[in-house]
Amino acid sequence: MKKRAAVLSTILAVSMAATGCGNLAATAPTQEAAAVAETAATKTNAVSDKTDPNSPDYVIELDPQYNVPTDELLKTFPIEYQTPAETELSKKIQNRMLNGFNRWNMGYDAWEHWGEVLYHDDSIYNVNGVKLTLDEYQTAMDMSLKKLDIQMGTFKNMVLVDDWMAIQYDIVNIDRATGEKHPGTTMEFAKFGDYGELGAKVDEGWGGVKNESYDGTMHTDNLEEKYPVVYPTTIDTELGKQMKAAILNDFENYNSGYGAWDKWTDEFYAENASLNYKGDDVSLDEYKDIVKDEIGNTSRVRINNILVSEDWAAIHFWTVTTNEDGTKEADNHMQFLHFVQNGDKVQVDNCFMK
């Protein structure tokens, strides 16, 4: 992670040699003055070496340019549907991700340096169904950014629970060859580790879809057993528990066929609920038409995550579709759901789906 510092140090050394800065004989200070200067330099270096890109002791994670305070960043990148960062780790994750937004639109080199802050050597990122090492992920991003100018837009959600984060944000992809603009929305899930002085770093992240076959669901009346969460996180409020129960019931009704799911939607969605499916605003009736075309051949089979923070839930789950020729395809889906209390039940009044 110090390669940038090493390059800068080499450039500095060459520069000094070229300008004669290494020749101190003609201007050598007195021994006393030299001792005072050395003491002052030692005190300064003890503080600044790790944050100075020109120092061989440079630690990029400690550089102030990658550690802008959260309050300041939220003024530039306000989160539209903000939920709290309640633990120290959550606050570290929130700050690191906001700093990432701050560094994004600066080209690949800036993104690569930021990657040294966000990831560690053993980080894994699952992109469009492919499990990538950090080097592979950097190569893929280099290729993408050469073709596209990817501009960040509205930061919609950052849901933080335990050591997990789920984010949703708008982007605009600008084709560098044609200038065409393609707006879209990105959703990601990531599991973090706390690396002390180096801060929070991604251990593994997920974005995109994957084609792979999974076993079908179990046969049981206990929805917690039938749809176990692969990466469980804390849900310690009554509202959160109601939200999870509603999500599991949505899975069960979906897998019971269109008739059962169609009837269930009156329970699950609030009247005049706002739905966004793959970047387009749709009515509940329009969403029902979409589901009607797929339900029956497609089953929801596995839940990776249910992250709950206040009245927002972020879910990441898998489906398996059986094609006409008998082959199966698996896809993963991500949703951000806002719930409201309606009497003794909770309902979704705002939903983003990809």
C-alpha positions in Angstrom: 0.0 0.0 0.0 3.1 2.3 0.0 3.9 2.1 -3.7 2.6 5.7 -4.2 4.9 7.0 -1.5 7.8 5.1 -2.9 7.4 6.6 -6.3 7.0 10.1 -4.9 10.1 9.6 -2.7 12.1 8.4 -5.7 11.0 11.5 -7.7 11.9 13.7 -4.8 15.4 12.1 -4.5 16.1 12.5 -8.2 14.9 16.1 -8.1 17.2 16.9 -5.1 20.2 15.4 -6.9 19.5 17.3 -10.1 19.3 20.7 -8.3 22.3 20.1 -6.1 20.2 19.9 -2.9 22.4 17.0 -1.8 25.5 19.2 -1.6 25.4 20.9 1.8 29.2 21.6 2.2 29.0 25.2 1.1 26.2 26.0 3.5 26.8 23.7 6.4 25.2 25.1 9.7 27.0 25.2 13.0 26.9 22.1 15.1 24.6 23.8 17.6 22.2 25.0 15.0 22.3 21.7 13.3 21.3 19.9 16.5 18.4 22.3 17.1 17.2 21.8 13.5 17.5 18.0 13.8 15.5 18.0 17.1 12.8 20.1 15.5 12.7 17.9 12.4 12.5 14.7 14.6 9.5 16.1 16.5 7.8 17.2 13.2 8.5 13.9 11.5 7.1 11.9 14.4 3.7 13.5 13.7 3.7 14.1 10.0 5.7 11.2 8.4 2.7 8.8 8.2 0.4 11.5 6.6 3.1 12.9 4.3 3.0 11.3 0.8 6.7 12.2 0.4 7.7 10.2 3.4 8.8 6.5 3.3 6.6 6.0 6.4 3.5 7.2 4.6 0.3 5.4 5.5 -2.4 6.3 2.9 -5.3 5.4 5.3 -4.1 8.3 7.6 -3.8 10.9 4.9 -6.2 13.8 5.8 -7.4 14.0 2.2 -9.0 10.6 2.7 -10.4 11.5 6.2 -12.6 14.5 5.7 -15.1 14.7 8.7 -18.5 13.2 8.2 -20.4 16.3 9.0 -18.6 18.2 6.3 -19.1 15.4 3.7 -22.8 15.2 4.5 -23.2 18.8 3.4 -21.8 17.8 0.0 -23.3 14.3 -0.2 -26.6 14.4 1.8 -28.2 11.0 2.1 -31.8 11.3 1.0 -33.2 8.6 3.3 -30.7 8.8 6.1 -30.6 6.3 8.9 -28.2 6.5 11.9 -24.7 5.2 12.3 -25.0 4.1 15.9 -21.8 2.2 16.7 -18.2 3.2 16.4 -17.7 0.8 13.5 -20.8 2.0 11.7 -19.5 5.6 12.0 -16.1 4.5 10.6 -17.9 2.8 7.7 -20.1 5.8 7.0 -17.2 8.2 7.0 -15.1 6.0 4.8 -17.9 5.6 2.2 -18.6 9.3 2.1 -14.9 10.0 1.6 -15.1 7.5 -1.3 -17.8 9.6 -2.9 -15.6 12.6 -2.4 -12.8 11.0 -4.3 -14.8 9.3 -7.1 -14.9 11.8 -10.1 -11.2 12.2 -10.4 -10.2 9.4 -12.8 -8.8 5.9 -12.4 -5.6 6.8 -10.6 -7.5 8.6 -7.9 -9.9 5.7 -7.6 -7.0 3.2 -7.3 -5.4 5.2 -4.5 -8.8 5.3 -2.8 -9.1 1.6 -3.3 -5.9 1.2 -1.1 -7.9 3.0 1.6 -11.2 1.1 1.3 -9.9 -2.4 0.6 -7.1 -4.7 1.9 -5.0 -7.2 0.0 -7.4 -10.1 0.7 -10.6 -8.2 -0.1 -13.1 -9.9 -2.4 -15.6 -8.1 -4.5 -18.4 -9.9 -6.4 -19.1 -7.9 -9.6 -21.8 -9.0 -12.0 -21.6 -12.5 -10.6 -17.8 -12.8 -10.7 -15.8 -13.1 -7.5 -12.8 -10.8 -8.0 -9.6 -10.2 -6.0 -8.5 -6.6 -5.4 -6.1 -6.7 -8.4 -8.8 -8.1 -10.7 -11.3 -5.6 -9.5 -8.9 -2.7 -10.1 -8.3 -4.1 -13.6 -12.0 -4.3 -14.3 -12.6 -0.7 -13.0 -9.7 0.6 -15.2 -11.4 -0.9 -18.2 -14.7 0.5 -17.3 -13.4 4.0 -16.6 -11.6 4.1 -19.9 -14.9 3.6 -21.7 -17.2 5.5 -19.3 -17.2 8.7 -17.3 -19.2 7.5 -14.3 -20.7 10.5 -12.5 -22.2 10.0 -9.0 -25.7 11.4 -8.4 -28.0 11.4 -5.4 -27.0 9.3 -2.4 -30.3 7.6 -1.5 -29.5 5.2 1.3 -26.7 4.0 3.5 -28.1 1.3 5.9 -25.5 0.3 8.6 -26.1 -2.7 10.9 -23.3 -4.4 12.8 -20.4 -4.8 10.4 -22.6 -4.6 7.3 -23.4 -1.8 4.9 -26.0 -1.5 2.1 -26.0 1.6 -0.2 -28.1 2.9 -3.0 -27.1 5.8 -5.1 -27.8 7.3 -8.6 -25.2 7.4 -11.3 -24.9 8.7 -14.8 -22.7 6.7 -17.2 -21.4 8.9 -20.0 -19.9 7.0 -23.0 -16.5 8.6 -23.7 -16.7 7.8 -27.4 -20.2 9.0 -28.2 -21.1 11.3 -25.3 -24.4 9.5 -24.7 -25.7 9.6 -21.1 -27.3 6.6 -19.4 -28.7 7.3 -15.9 -29.1 4.4 -13.5 -29.1 3.4 -9.9 -26.5 1.3 -8.1 -27.1 -1.0 -5.1 -24.3 -2.7 -3.1 -23.8 -4.7 0.0 -20.5 -5.0 1.8 -19.2 -6.7 5.0 -16.5 -4.7 6.7 -13.7 -5.3 9.2 -12.2 -2.9 11.7 -8.5 -2.6 11.2 -7.6 -0.3 14.1 -5.5 2.6 13.0 -6.2 1.8 9.3 -9.9 2.2 9.9 -12.8 0.2 8.4 -12.1 -1.8 5.2 -14.2 -4.1 3.0 -13.7 -7.8 3.6 -16.2 -8.7 0.9 -18.7 -6.8 -1.2 -21.5 -7.7 -3.6 -23.0 -5.9 -6.7 -24.7 -7.2 -9.8 -26.0 -10.6 -10.6 -24.8 -14.2 -10.8 -26.0 -17.2 -12.9 -25.9 -20.3 -10.8 -28.3 -23.0 -9.6 -29.4 -23.2 -6.0 -31.5 -25.9 -4.2 -35.2 -25.2 -3.7 -36.8 -24.0 -0.5 -37.4 -26.2 2.5 -40.9 -27.3 3.4 -41.8 -25.9 6.8 -44.4 -23.5 8.3 -41.6 -21.7 10.2 -40.6 -18.9 7.8 -37.4 -18.1 9.9 -36.3 -21.7 9.1 -37.6 -21.8 5.6 -35.8 -18.6 4.6 -32.7 -18.3 6.8 -30.6 -15.2 6.4 -27.1 -16.3 5.3 -25.5 -13.2 6.9 -27.7 -12.3 9.9 -27.4 -8.9 11.6 -29.0 -7.4 14.7 -32.7 -6.5 14.6 -33.5 -5.4 18.2 -36.6 -3.2 17.8 -40.2 -4.4 17.6 -40.7 -2.4 14.4 -37.6 -4.1 12.9 -39.0 -7.5 13.8 -42.3 -6.7 12.2 -40.5 -5.5 9.1 -38.6 -8.8 8.9 -41.7 -10.8 9.4 -43.5 -8.9 6.6 -40.5 -9.5 4.2 -40.5 -13.2 5.0 -44.3 -13.3 4.3 -43.7 -11.6 1.0 -41.3 -14.3 0.1 -43.8 -17.0 1.1 -46.7 -15.5 -0.8 -44.5 -15.0 -3.9 -43.5 -18.6 -3.9 -47.2 -19.7 -3.4 -48.2 -18.4 -6.9 -49.6 -15.2 -8.4 -53.1 -15.5 -6.8 -51.7 -15.7 -3.3 -49.1 -12.9 -3.9 -51.7 -10.6 -5.6 -53.9 -10.8 -2.6 -51.0 -10.3 -0.2 -49.9 -7.1 -1.9 -52.9 -5.3 -0.3 -51.4 -6.2 3.1 -47.7 -5.6 2.2 -47.9 -2.3 0.3 -49.5 0.9 1.7 -52.1 2.7 -0.4 -50.4 4.9 -3.0 -47.1 3.3 -2.3 -44.2 4.6 -4.3 -42.4 1.9 -6.2 -39.2 2.1 -8.4 -38.3 -1.0 -10.4 -34.9 -1.1 -12.2 -34.8 2.7 -12.3 -38.4 3.4 -13.4 -41.2 4.6 -11.2 -44.1 2.1 -11.5 -47.6 1.8 -10.0 -48.5 -1.2 -7.9 -50.7 -2.5 -10.8 -47.8 -2.1 -13.2 -45.5 -4.0 -10.8 -48.1 -6.7 -10.5 -48.1 -7.1 -14.3 -44.3 -7.5 -14.2 -44.5 -10.1 -11.5 -47.3 -11.9 -13.2 -45.1 -12.7 -16.2 -42.4 -14.3 -14.0 -44.1 -15.8 -11.1 -44.6 -19.6 -11.2 -41.4 -20.2 -13.1 -39.3 -18.2 -10.6 -38.8 -18.9 -6.9 -37.2 -16.8 -4.2 -34.8 -19.3 -2.6 -32.2 -17.6 -0.4 -31.7 -14.4 1.5 -28.2 -13.1 1.9 -29.1 -10.0 4.0 -31.9 -8.2 5.8 -30.4 -5.0 7.2 -32.8 -3.0 9.3 -32.2 0.6 10.5 -35.1 2.5 12.0 -37.9 2.2 9.4 -35.7 1.2 6.5 -34.8 -2.3 5.4 -32.3 -3.3 2.8 -32.5 -6.9 1.4 -30.4 -9.0 -0.9 -31.8 -12.3 -2.1 -31.6 -14.9 -4.8 -34.1 -16.3 -7.2 -34.1 -19.4 -9.4 -36.0 -19.4 -12.7 -36.8 -22.7 -14.5 -36.6 -22.2 -18.3 -38.8 -24.0 -20.8 -36.0 -26.4 -21.6 -35.7 -27.4 -18.0 -32.5 -25.5 -17.3 -32.2 -23.2 -14.3 -30.8 -19.7 -13.9 -30.2 -17.9 -10.6 -30.2 -14.2 -10.2 -29.7 -12.0 -7.2 -31.9 -9.0 -6.3 -31.5 -6.0 -4.0 -34.3 -3.9 -2.5 -34.5 -0.9 -0.2 -37.9 -0.8 1.6 -39.4 2.0 3.7 -42.1 0.9 6.2 -44.8 2.7 8.0 -46.9 1.5 10.9 -50.6 1.1 10.0 -52.5 -0.1 13.0 -51.1 -3.4 14.2 -49.2 -4.1 11.0 -46.4 -2.5 9.0 -46.6 -1.7 5.3 -44.2 -0.6 2.6 -44.8 2.9 1.3 -41.5 3.4 -0.6 -39.6 0.8 -2.4 -36.5 0.6 -4.8 -35.8 -2.6 -6.6 -33.1 -3.9 -8.9 
